[in-house]
Amino acid sequence: MKIDHIGIATRGIKESAGFWREALGLEITDTEEVAEQKVRVAMLPAGEARIELLEAVSADSPIAKFVERRGPGIHHIAVRVDDIRVALARLKEKGARLIDEEPRAGAGGCLVAFVHPSSTGGVLLELVENRPAKGSEDVPGGSDSSSPKRLRVPGS
């Protein structure tokens, strides 16, 4: 298991990216708007992991609500797992509160699922299984090419 990315809620990606670029030399490699969650996402590779900057594109998005309640900052930590279904079953067996009982299609064909902060000591945890999208027909949003490739980013 490795860290896949750290999601950071921002008031604006452009302003936040300036720090990461100027202070640490990290550059945005991918950006994407997720209409379903009213959020813009920017990825900055940092070694084997990435920094994911999140910007609300609407006042009623989960990220806008998060920033309003808590201010900008770390929103979630994502860990890479070999088999997301096995990881979810193990977490459920251990009594973890799952936001997603089943994985969803995520960016780049990954499968993702979130674990509620009440089970993780206050940290929103995202599980990420990196794999091709083939076979994702059984995952909501997985077979429709018009669906967003990045899914729900919970606000709490």
N, C-alpha and C positions, 0 to 999 in steps of 0.2 A: 504494500500500500504506500502510495506517495501523495504528496500535495499536488493537486491538479492546478488549482488557482485560489486566489483570495479575492473575494468580491468586495469592492469598496464603493459605498454609496457617496455620490458627489452632488454638489449643486450644479456643476458644469464640467463635462469631460475635458473641454479645451483648457480651462484654467487648471484643473487638477493634473492633467497630463504634463503641463509645463514643469511642475516639480519633478516628476519622475524622469523626464527627459533631461532637464538641466542639472539636477543634483545627482542622478544615478545613471544617466545615459540610456535609459530605456525608451524605446520607440513603439508607438502603436502599430501593430501589424494587421489587425482586423477590427472592423467596426460593423455594427449591425443594429438595426432598429427592430424591436420586438413589439409589434403593434398590439398584440393581445395583452401585454403587460404595460404598455405605454412607457417603455424604457429604451434608451439607447445604450449599447454596450461597446466598450473598446477593450481590446486585449493587448497587453504589453508583456512579451516574454521576459522572464527573469530566471535564467538557468533552466532547470527542468520544469519549473512551474510558471504560472503567469499571474499577473495582476489584472483583474477585471474591473474596469471603471464603469460604474452604472450611473446614468443620468435620466431623470424623469423627463418625459416629453409631454406630460399632462399633470395637472395639479391633483388628479385623483388616482395616480399610479401608486403601486406599492412602495416604490422608491421615494416618491414625493412624501408619502405618509411617514416613511421611516426617517427621512431627513428632517421633517417637521417635528417629529417626536424626539429624536435622538441627536440630530445634527449629522453632518457628514462623518463617515468613518467606516470601519469594517462592518460589512453587512453579513457575509457568510464566508466559510472556509469550505472548499471542495476537495474531497479526497478521491483519488483514482482507485477503483476496485477492479479485480479481475472478472467477477461475476456479480452484477448488481442484484440479481434476484436472490442469490445465496446470501449476500450481505444484508438485504432487507429482511429475509427470513430469520437470520441470526439476530438482528436488532429487535425484531418483533418478539422473538422467543425470549429475549432478555428484558422485555417490557418497555422498550423505547417507544415513544410517541412518534409515529410516522406521519408526516404531512402527505406523502405519496406512498400508498400501499403497493402500487405498481410503478415501474419505471416509465418515464416519458421520453419521447424523442428530444434530443438536445442538439446543440450546435455541432456541426461537422459530423452528424450521424451518430453521436454519442447517445447513450442512454443515461438519464439523470433521475434522481429522486432526492427529496429533502426530508431531513429529520428535524423535528421541532426542538427549539432551544431548551424547552423544559426538561428534555432528556439528556442534554449534553453540557449541562453547567452554564447555560446561557448563550451558547453559540449555535447559530443556524448552520447546520451541516448539510452539504450537498454531496451526494455520492455520484461519481461519474464513471461509467464504463466506456472506455474508448474502443469503438469497433465500427466497422462499416455499417451503413444504414440498412443493408440487406437483412430481410427478416423483420424489419421494423413495422411491417403492416399490422402486427398485433399490438403496437404501441400507439396510443392516441396521437394523431397528427403525423405519424411516421410514414404513411404512404402517399400523402397528398403533397406534391411538390410546391403547391402554392401556400402551404402552411409555413409559419415561421420555423426556422431551424433552431431557434433558441426559445425555450419555454419559460413558464412562470417563474418569476423571481419573487418569492414571498416577502412581504414587508415585515413580518415578525416571526 
